Amino acid sequence: MNGRQVPVDNVLHPAWRDSVVHLIVSQSWDESLPSGLAEQAIHKMTYDRGYALGQLTPDSGAYFDEVCSAND
């Protein structure tokens, strides 16, 4: 929705069109972190935290950065 009375149909995820909360969860690490630990951090963000948020709000939408190799 926007300030107008007529809903706008756009390319955003349909769940975002009437959302009340926009939540950003991020994970970063130092480039010197061994690749195995970086992969663990990626997995935790994608599958553990992402799953928990999905359980909290089952009809929600999520966006993962397109450079994330774990985003299948």
N, CA, C and O atoms as CSV, one atom per row, in Angstrom:
chain,resi,resn,atom,element,x,y,z
A,1,MET,N,N,0.841,-1.173,0.000
A,1,MET,CA,C,0.000,0.000,0.000
A,1,MET,C,C,0.887,1.237,0.000
A,1,MET,O,O,2.058,1.196,0.378
A,2,ASN,N,N,0.310,2.292,-0.420
A,2,ASN,CA,C,0.989,3.576,-0.359
A,2,ASN,C,C,0.003,4.609,0.173
A,2,ASN,O,O,-1.021,4.236,0.744
A,3,GLY,N,N,0.281,5.869,0.005
A,3,GLY,CA,C,-0.581,6.919,0.514
A,3,GLY,C,C,-1.898,7.055,-0.220
A,3,GLY,O,O,-2.801,7.750,0.248
A,4,ARG,N,N,-2.021,6.402,-1.363
A,4,ARG,CA,C,-3.264,6.486,-2.141
A,4,ARG,C,C,-4.289,5.481,-1.631
A,4,ARG,O,O,-3.948,4.559,-0.889
A,5,GLN,N,N,-5.524,5.657,-2.023
A,5,GLN,CA,C,-6.604,4.747,-1.637
A,5,GLN,C,C,-6.554,3.433,-2.409
A,5,GLN,O,O,-7.068,2.418,-1.939
A,6,VAL,N,N,-5.941,3.443,-3.588
A,6,VAL,CA,C,-5.909,2.265,-4.454
A,6,VAL,C,C,-4.626,1.477,-4.193
A,6,VAL,O,O,-3.537,2.048,-4.259
A,7,PRO,N,N,-4.729,0.167,-3.895
A,7,PRO,CA,C,-3.521,-0.631,-3.703
A,7,PRO,C,C,-2.671,-0.666,-4.975
A,7,PRO,O,O,-3.200,-0.670,-6.086
A,8,VAL,N,N,-1.371,-0.691,-4.800
A,8,VAL,CA,C,-0.443,-0.761,-5.924
A,8,VAL,C,C,0.060,-2.192,-6.035
A,8,VAL,O,O,0.587,-2.741,-5.068
A,9,ASP,N,N,-0.097,-2.798,-7.203
A,9,ASP,CA,C,0.407,-4.145,-7.448
A,9,ASP,C,C,1.826,-4.000,-7.977
A,9,ASP,O,O,2.030,-3.460,-9.064
A,10,ASN,N,N,2.796,-4.471,-7.226
A,10,ASN,CA,C,4.183,-4.331,-7.646
A,10,ASN,C,C,4.914,-5.659,-7.533
A,10,ASN,O,O,4.292,-6.690,-7.273
A,11,VAL,N,N,6.207,-5.645,-7.721
A,11,VAL,CA,C,6.991,-6.875,-7.783
A,11,VAL,C,C,7.429,-7.388,-6.421
A,11,VAL,O,O,8.046,-8.450,-6.344
A,12,LEU,N,N,7.134,-6.679,-5.360
A,12,LEU,CA,C,7.521,-7.148,-4.035
A,12,LEU,C,C,6.827,-8.452,-3.684
A,12,LEU,O,O,5.778,-8.787,-4.235
A,13,HIS,N,N,7.428,-9.176,-2.763
A,13,HIS,CA,C,6.816,-10.407,-2.267
A,13,HIS,C,C,5.417,-10.070,-1.742
A,13,HIS,O,O,5.274,-9.119,-0.974
A,14,PRO,N,N,4.386,-10.819,-2.133
A,14,PRO,CA,C,3.018,-10.495,-1.701
A,14,PRO,C,C,2.865,-10.354,-0.188
A,14,PRO,O,O,2.052,-9.556,0.279
A,15,ALA,N,N,3.639,-11.123,0.582
A,15,ALA,CA,C,3.541,-11.030,2.041
A,15,ALA,C,C,3.995,-9.672,2.554
A,15,ALA,O,O,3.606,-9.270,3.650
A,16,TRP,N,N,4.804,-8.962,1.788
A,16,TRP,CA,C,5.313,-7.660,2.224
A,16,TRP,C,C,4.322,-6.538,1.969
A,16,TRP,O,O,4.469,-5.451,2.528
A,17,ARG,N,N,3.336,-6.772,1.154
A,17,ARG,CA,C,2.435,-5.693,0.755
A,17,ARG,C,C,1.595,-5.161,1.903
A,17,ARG,O,O,1.227,-3.986,1.904
A,18,ASP,N,N,1.287,-5.999,2.874
A,18,ASP,CA,C,0.491,-5.531,4.009
A,18,ASP,C,C,1.194,-5.795,5.339
A,18,ASP,O,O,0.540,-5.927,6.374
A,19,SER,N,N,2.509,-5.870,5.313
A,19,SER,CA,C,3.264,-6.153,6.532
A,19,SER,C,C,3.233,-4.964,7.490
A,19,SER,O,O,3.104,-3.810,7.081
A,20,VAL,N,N,3.355,-5.283,8.760
A,20,VAL,CA,C,3.386,-4.275,9.812
A,20,VAL,C,C,4.821,-4.041,10.269
A,20,VAL,O,O,5.167,-2.940,10.696
A,21,VAL,N,N,5.649,-5.065,10.182
A,21,VAL,CA,C,7.034,-4.990,10.649
A,21,VAL,C,C,7.973,-5.386,9.518
A,21,VAL,O,O,7.704,-6.330,8.775
A,22,HIS,N,N,9.061,-4.665,9.399
A,22,HIS,CA,C,10.136,-5.002,8.467
A,22,HIS,C,C,11.355,-5.286,9.334
A,22,HIS,O,O,11.869,-4.378,9.988
A,23,LEU,N,N,11.819,-6.514,9.349
A,23,LEU,CA,C,12.914,-6.940,10.213
A,23,LEU,C,C,14.127,-7.287,9.368
A,23,LEU,O,O,14.017,-8.020,8.384
A,24,ILE,N,N,15.271,-6.766,9.748
A,24,ILE,CA,C,16.520,-7.088,9.062
A,24,ILE,C,C,17.414,-7.830,10.042
A,24,ILE,O,O,17.698,-7.340,11.134
A,25,VAL,N,N,17.852,-9.015,9.641
A,25,VAL,CA,C,18.774,-9.818,10.432
A,25,VAL,C,C,20.034,-9.964,9.599
A,25,VAL,O,O,19.966,-10.321,8.423
A,26,SER,N,N,21.179,-9.691,10.200
A,26,SER,CA,C,22.421,-9.765,9.425
A,26,SER,C,C,23.480,-10.569,10.162
A,26,SER,O,O,23.398,-10.784,11.372
A,27,GLN,N,N,24.457,-11.000,9.414
A,27,GLN,CA,C,25.590,-11.751,9.951
A,27,GLN,C,C,26.823,-11.300,9.192
A,27,GLN,O,O,26.812,-11.252,7.962
A,28,SER,N,N,27.861,-10.978,9.894
A,28,SER,CA,C,29.120,-10.612,9.239
A,28,SER,C,C,30.273,-11.297,9.958
A,28,SER,O,O,30.128,-11.775,11.083
A,29,TRP,N,N,31.408,-11.334,9.294
A,29,TRP,CA,C,32.597,-11.913,9.894
A,29,TRP,C,C,33.820,-11.319,9.231
A,29,TRP,O,O,33.751,-10.759,8.137
A,30,ASP,N,N,34.930,-11.453,9.910
A,30,ASP,CA,C,36.214,-10.977,9.411
A,30,ASP,C,C,36.667,-11.888,8.269
A,30,ASP,O,O,36.464,-13.101,8.320
A,31,GLU,N,N,37.269,-11.311,7.262
A,31,GLU,CA,C,37.729,-12.089,6.100
A,31,GLU,C,C,38.769,-13.148,6.467
A,31,GLU,O,O,38.992,-14.088,5.704
A,32,SER,N,N,39.408,-12.999,7.632
A,32,SER,CA,C,40.416,-13.979,8.043
A,32,SER,C,C,39.789,-15.220,8.684
A,32,SER,O,O,40.502,-16.168,9.012
A,33,LEU,N,N,38.474,-15.225,8.864
A,33,LEU,CA,C,37.800,-16.377,9.450
A,33,LEU,C,C,37.960,-17.582,8.519
A,33,LEU,O,O,37.729,-17.461,7.315
A,34,PRO,N,N,38.348,-18.732,9.053
A,34,PRO,CA,C,38.471,-19.923,8.202
A,34,PRO,C,C,37.155,-20.215,7.471
A,34,PRO,O,O,36.071,-19.995,8.013
A,35,SER,N,N,37.264,-20.707,6.246
A,35,SER,CA,C,36.074,-20.914,5.412
A,35,SER,C,C,35.056,-21.850,6.059
A,35,SER,O,O,33.852,-21.674,5.871
A,36,GLY,N,N,35.513,-22.827,6.805
A,36,GLY,CA,C,34.588,-23.744,7.477
A,36,GLY,C,C,33.709,-23.027,8.488
A,36,GLY,O,O,32.516,-23.309,8.596
A,37,LEU,N,N,34.303,-22.098,9.230
A,37,LEU,CA,C,33.525,-21.327,10.202
A,37,LEU,C,C,32.590,-20.345,9.508
A,37,LEU,O,O,31.481,-20.097,9.981
A,38,ALA,N,N,33.036,-19.788,8.389
A,38,ALA,CA,C,32.166,-18.897,7.617
A,38,ALA,C,C,30.960,-19.675,7.090
A,38,ALA,O,O,29.836,-19.174,7.129
A,39,GLU,N,N,31.181,-20.880,6.604
A,39,GLU,CA,C,30.075,-21.713,6.117
A,39,GLU,C,C,29.104,-22.055,7.248
A,39,GLU,O,O,27.894,-22.115,7.032
A,40,GLN,N,N,29.636,-22.281,8.458
A,40,GLN,CA,C,28.763,-22.534,9.607
A,40,GLN,C,C,27.892,-21.319,9.902
A,40,GLN,O,O,26.704,-21.461,10.194
A,41,ALA,N,N,28.475,-20.132,9.828
A,41,ALA,CA,C,27.718,-18.899,10.069
A,41,ALA,C,C,26.631,-18.724,9.014
A,41,ALA,O,O,25.507,-18.338,9.336
A,42,ILE,N,N,26.959,-19.006,7.759
A,42,ILE,CA,C,25.977,-18.910,6.675
A,42,ILE,C,C,24.842,-19.908,6.902
A,42,ILE,O,O,23.668,-19.569,6.756
A,43,HIS,N,N,25.201,-21.134,7.258
A,43,HIS,CA,C,24.188,-22.161,7.499
A,43,HIS,C,C,23.279,-21.760,8.659
A,43,HIS,O,O,22.060,-21.900,8.572
A,44,LYS,N,N,23.874,-21.260,9.745
A,44,LYS,CA,C,23.080,-20.856,10.907
A,44,LYS,C,C,22.092,-19.753,10.537
A,44,LYS,O,O,20.934,-19.791,10.952
A,45,MET,N,N,22.545,-18.776,9.763
A,45,MET,CA,C,21.664,-17.678,9.367
A,45,MET,C,C,20.561,-18.178,8.444
A,45,MET,O,O,19.390,-17.848,8.636
A,46,THR,N,N,20.925,-18.966,7.453
A,46,THR,CA,C,19.968,-19.407,6.443
A,46,THR,C,C,18.970,-20.418,6.979
A,46,THR,O,O,17.768,-20.282,6.749
A,47,TYR,N,N,19.445,-21.415,7.681
A,47,TYR,CA,C,18.579,-22.522,8.069
A,47,TYR,C,C,18.075,-22.452,9.510
A,47,TYR,O,O,16.932,-22.828,9.768
A,48,ASP,N,N,18.888,-21.985,10.449
A,48,ASP,CA,C,18.433,-21.918,11.841
A,48,ASP,C,C,17.613,-20.656,12.097
A,48,ASP,O,O,16.455,-20.737,12.506
A,49,ARG,N,N,18.207,-19.500,11.858
A,49,ARG,CA,C,17.490,-18.244,12.105
A,49,ARG,C,C,16.353,-18.053,11.103
A,49,ARG,O,O,15.262,-17.616,11.471
A,50,GLY,N,N,16.610,-18.380,9.845
A,50,GLY,CA,C,15.558,-18.274,8.836
A,50,GLY,C,C,14.378,-19.172,9.156
A,50,GLY,O,O,13.225,-18.771,8.997
A,51,TYR,N,N,14.662,-20.384,9.605
A,51,TYR,CA,C,13.598,-21.317,9.991
A,51,TYR,C,C,12.813,-20.779,11.184
A,51,TYR,O,O,11.583,-20.821,11.193
A,52,ALA,N,N,13.529,-20.271,12.191
A,52,ALA,CA,C,12.862,-19.737,13.385
A,52,ALA,C,C,11.945,-18.575,13.027
A,52,ALA,O,O,10.827,-18.489,13.534
A,53,LEU,N,N,12.405,-17.685,12.162
A,53,LEU,CA,C,11.565,-16.564,11.745
A,53,LEU,C,C,10.352,-17.052,10.952
A,53,LEU,O,O,9.259,-16.500,11.083
A,54,GLY,N,N,10.542,-18.073,10.140
A,54,GLY,CA,C,9.429,-18.649,9.392
A,54,GLY,C,C,8.386,-19.280,10.305
A,54,GLY,O,O,7.190,-19.217,10.019
A,55,GLN,N,N,8.830,-19.885,11.399
A,55,GLN,CA,C,7.902,-20.460,12.367
A,55,GLN,C,C,7.155,-19.370,13.126
A,55,GLN,O,O,5.983,-19.530,13.468
A,56,LEU,N,N,7.836,-18.269,13.386
A,56,LEU,CA,C,7.226,-17.143,14.089
A,56,LEU,C,C,6.155,-16.470,13.236
A,56,LEU,O,O,5.109,-16.065,13.743
A,57,THR,N,N,6.424,-16.355,11.950
A,57,THR,CA,C,5.503,-15.688,11.022
A,57,THR,C,C,5.362,-16.536,9.761
A,57,THR,O,O,6.008,-16.249,8.754
A,58,PRO,N,N,4.524,-17.581,9.799
A,58,PRO,CA,C,4.451,-18.535,8.687
A,58,PRO,C,C,4.012,-17.960,7.346
A,58,PRO,O,O,4.361,-18.530,6.312
A,59,ASP,N,N,3.278,-16.878,7.312
A,59,ASP,CA,C,2.830,-16.306,6.040
A,59,ASP,C,C,3.689,-15.129,5.611
A,59,ASP,O,O,3.243,-14.265,4.856
A,60,SER,N,N,4.917,-15.099,6.095
A,60,SER,CA,C,5.801,-13.975,5.796
A,60,SER,C,C,6.630,-14.256,4.548
A,60,SER,O,O,6.516,-15.318,3.936
A,61,GLY,N,N,7.455,-13.302,4.185
A,61,GLY,CA,C,8.363,-13.461,3.062
A,61,GLY,C,C,9.779,-13.164,3.514
A,61,GLY,O,O,9.990,-12.461,4.503
A,62,ALA,N,N,10.740,-13.696,2.796
A,62,ALA,CA,C,12.139,-13.468,3.141
A,62,ALA,C,C,12.941,-13.202,1.882
A,62,ALA,O,O,12.613,-13.694,0.802
A,63,TYR,N,N,13.976,-12.430,2.032
A,63,TYR,CA,C,14.899,-12.143,0.941
A,63,TYR,C,C,16.301,-12.395,1.446
A,63,TYR,O,O,16.712,-11.832,2.460
A,64,PHE,N,N,17.034,-13.235,0.746
A,64,PHE,CA,C,18.442,-13.460,1.027
A,64,PHE,C,C,19.227,-12.853,-0.120
A,64,PHE,O,O,18.822,-12.948,-1.278
A,65,ASP,N,N,20.337,-12.237,0.200
A,65,ASP,CA,C,21.180,-11.620,-0.820
A,65,ASP,C,C,21.472,-12.638,-1.921
A,65,ASP,O,O,21.784,-13.795,-1.641
A,66,GLU,N,N,21.367,-12.198,-3.162
A,66,GLU,CA,C,21.544,-13.130,-4.279
A,66,GLU,C,C,22.958,-13.682,-4.410
A,66,GLU,O,O,23.167,-14.642,-5.152
A,67,VAL,N,N,23.924,-13.112,-3.721
A,67,VAL,CA,C,25.273,-13.668,-3.782
A,67,VAL,C,C,25.458,-14.793,-2.775
A,67,VAL,O,O,26.519,-15.418,-2.744
A,68,CYS,N,N,24.464,-15.061,-1.963
A,68,CYS,CA,C,24.558,-16.130,-0.970
A,68,CYS,C,C,24.457,-17.477,-1.678
A,68,CYS,O,O,23.413,-17.813,-2.239
A,69,SER,N,N,25.534,-18.241,-1.651
A,69,SER,CA,C,25.544,-19.534,-2.340
A,69,SER,C,C,24.623,-20.544,-1.672
A,69,SER,O,O,24.250,-21.542,-2.289
A,70,ALA,N,N,24.251,-20.299,-0.417
A,70,ALA,CA,C,23.367,-21.221,0.291
A,70,ALA,C,C,21.906,-20.962,-0.015
A,70,ALA,O,O,21.042,-21.706,0.450
A,71,ASN,N,N,21.608,-19.934,-0.782
A,71,ASN,CA,C,20.226,-19.560,-1.090
A,71,ASN,C,C,19.725,-20.389,-2.269
A,71,ASN,O,O,19.734,-19.928,-3.411
A,72,ASP,N,N,19.290,-21.614,-1.985
A,72,ASP,CA,C,18.813,-22.533,-3.036
A,72,ASP,C,C,17.337,-22.384,-3.259
A,72,ASP,O,O,16.768,-23.075,-4.104
